[in-house]
Amino acid sequence: MTDWRQNLVDDDAGLLAILREAKTVAVLGAKPGAAEPAYYVPAYLRERGYRILPVNPKIAGRELLEAHAVARLADLAEAVDVVEIFRRPEHLPAHAVEILALPWRPKAVWFQLGIRHDAAAERLARAGIRVVQDRCMMPEHRRLIETGGGRRGGAAVAPPDGE
C-alpha cells in the first residue's frame, strides 16, 4: 500500500506533473473582480489552455471566464482534474468532506498561497488525492512550465474569503 504522505505534493516534480496532467480546473471561491487573485489566477490559467469552472454560490448562474459559475462542486456537470481553493483555512475541513462526497475524484486539490490546513490535506491525501498547500498555481506554472525552472516567487496572495 502506498504511503498517503506521498500525495502531499511539495516538490517541483510533483507540481509539474499536476500542471501538465490537468486540463480542467474547478476554482472554489472564484470571484468576478479582475483585481482579485481568485479571478486573475484562473484567468491566467485559462489563457494557458486550462478549462476553468468557477464555483461560488454568490455568483452561481453567472458567466465567469467563459463558463457558468455553480454554487457547489456537486453542481458541476463534469469531473475536473484539479480543485483550486481560494477559501479561508477554517473552511477546508468542510470542503474536504464535500470533495470526498463527489461521485468522482479530482486528481489534485490545490490550496492557494496562504491557505493551509494539515488535517484537511491529510484527509484528502489518505483518499488518494494529491494535495498542494500554500502555493499559487500561477507563479508555479510560470516557473515550471513557461520558464522551465527557476526559483519560487511572484505569487498571488489569497483573498480573505472566496464566498
Secondary structure by P-SEA (a helix, b strand, c coil): cccccccccccaaaaaaaaaaccbbbbccccccccccccaaaaaaaaabbbbbbbcccccccccccbbbbcccccccccccbbbbcccccaaaaaaaaaaaccccccbbbbccccccaaaaaaaaaacbbbbccccaaaaaaaccccccccccbbbbbccccc
